[in-house]
Amino acid sequence: MATILSLSNVNKNFGALTVSDDVTFDMPEGQALGIIGPNGAGKSTLFNLIGGTLAVSSGTVQFAKQDVTRVPAAERCRMGIARSFQIPHPFVGMSVYENLLVASSFGNSGHHDAKAECRDILDRTGLLPKANRPAGSLTLLERKRLELARALASGPKLLLLDEIAGGLTEAECHELVETIKGIRDSGVSIIWIEHIVHALTAVVERLIVIDFGKIVAEGEPSKVMADPLVQEIYMGISVDDTAA
Ligand SMILES: Nc1ncnc2c1ncn2[C@@H]1O[C@H](COP(=O)(O)OP(=O)(O)OP(=O)(O)O)[C@@H](O)[C@H]1O
């Protein structure tokens, strides 16, 4: 399987604060990869470095066999890296459908028929009945779906999902997981940062744990979650507690 994304010794410092610390990993095309870690561990920063909204302090980012370390964010989007944000900010005065058309015109879509493609994405993300509603009138779940749909409309090869399930009810979360599984099964590579671990592990086949900007564990999700170090870092269960 070809490598879609490769990070080599990526570092990011804000003054004296190191937020990405020698991050190195390869991601095969078509993989669904989860990233977890405590608040402030540097997860969203990593997305900013992959998407190009932040420049690395050192190290390299390769996407689809090209060195994109110095490539601006808009160009990376056109190359096929799309992202959903923790807090959705759609164009609230535009319709849901128009929001997708905007994303399609800026992205990597190259669709022969962008309108038909956007309608198909609305259908796949459950937003077709809301297509002509102003984006500002959507519920939280619908806004999350729109965030996903806009990212898809840009024609991604790699989709970065930043805490997309946050704030949803259990039932809503389940609905969204099914939609993301559909995207994964269509062959789009996915990296998903999420605190709702059961939602994440329902989709991803590999998990990376970040703490203080450093990768501290990675591998098959159930094995990673059973690692005592991960339990201590992520869930506050210390090895001593379990022994008591
Ligand atoms: N532009 C910036 N300037 C200075 N410090 C920053 C900047 N962006 C992020 N940080 C700091 O970097 C650290 C990592 O932030 P980041 O948002 O990447 O963490 P996170 O793991 O995504 O957290 P959360 O789970 O809460 O979203 C935090 O201490 C944050 O305050």
The ligand as an SDF file (V2000), in Angstrom:
LIG
                    3D

 31 33  0  0  0  0  0  0  0  0999 V2000
   -0.5550   29.8500   18.3920 N   0  0  0  0  0  0  0  0  0  0  0  0
   -0.1590   29.4190   19.5880 C   0  0  0  0  0  0  0  0  0  0  0  0
    0.6840   30.1340   20.3510 N   0  0  0  0  0  0  0  0  0  0  0  0
    1.1140   29.7060   21.5480 C   0  0  0  0  0  0  0  0  0  0  0  0
    0.7290   28.5240   22.1070 N   0  0  0  0  0  0  0  0  0  0  0  0
   -0.1260   27.7700   21.4050 C   0  0  0  0  0  0  0  0  0  0  0  0
   -0.6170   28.1600   20.1100 C   0  0  0  0  0  0  0  0  0  0  0  0
   -1.4580   27.1840   19.6400 N   0  0  0  0  0  0  0  0  0  0  0  0
   -1.4800   26.2280   20.5940 C   0  0  0  0  0  0  0  0  0  0  0  0
   -0.6950   26.5810   21.6430 N   0  0  0  0  0  0  0  0  0  0  0  0
   -0.4650   25.8010   22.8580 C   0  0  0  0  0  0  0  0  0  0  0  0
   -0.0030   24.5370   22.4200 O   0  0  0  0  0  0  0  0  0  0  0  0
   -0.4730   23.5180   23.2820 C   0  0  0  0  0  0  0  0  0  0  0  0
   -1.1760   22.4560   22.4660 C   0  0  0  0  0  0  0  0  0  0  0  0
   -2.4080   22.9720   21.9450 O   0  0  0  0  0  0  0  0  0  0  0  0
   -3.3410   22.0980   21.0110 P   0  0  0  0  0  0  0  0  0  0  0  0
   -4.5530   22.9230   20.7200 O   0  0  0  0  0  0  0  0  0  0  0  0
   -2.5700   21.5690   19.8720 O   0  0  0  0  0  0  0  0  0  0  0  0
   -3.7150   20.8970   21.9920 O   0  0  0  0  0  0  0  0  0  0  0  0
   -4.8080   19.7560   21.8210 P   0  0  0  0  0  0  0  0  0  0  0  0
   -4.1400   18.4860   22.1580 O   0  0  0  0  0  0  0  0  0  0  0  0
   -5.4660   19.8480   20.4960 O   0  0  0  0  0  0  0  0  0  0  0  0
   -5.8420   20.1400   22.9680 O   0  0  0  0  0  0  0  0  0  0  0  0
   -7.4500   19.8940   23.0830 P   0  0  0  0  0  0  0  0  0  0  0  0
   -7.6470   18.4220   23.2770 O   0  0  0  0  0  0  0  0  0  0  0  0
   -7.8000   20.6920   24.3130 O   0  0  0  0  0  0  0  0  0  0  0  0
   -8.0760   20.4350   21.8330 O   0  0  0  0  0  0  0  0  0  0  0  0
   -1.3590   24.1860   24.3080 C   0  0  0  0  0  0  0  0  0  0  0  0
   -0.5980   24.4140   25.4650 O   0  0  0  0  0  0  0  0  0  0  0  0
   -1.7210   25.4930   23.6360 C   0  0  0  0  0  0  0  0  0  0  0  0
   -1.9890   26.4850   24.5940 O   0  0  0  0  0  0  0  0  0  0  0  0
  1  2  1  0
  2  3  1  0
  2  7  2  0
  3  4  2  0
  4  5  1  0
  5  6  2  0
  6  7  1  0
  6 10  1  0
  7  8  1  0
  8  9  2  0
  9 10  1  0
 10 11  1  0
 11 12  1  0
 11 30  1  0
 12 13  1  0
 13 14  1  0
 13 28  1  0
 14 15  1  0
 15 16  1  0
 16 17  2  0
 16 18  1  0
 16 19  1  0
 19 20  1  0
 20 21  2  0
 20 22  1  0
 20 23  1  0
 23 24  1  0
 24 25  2  0
 24 26  1  0
 24 27  1  0
 28 29  1  0
 28 30  1  0
 30 31  1  0
M  END
$$$$
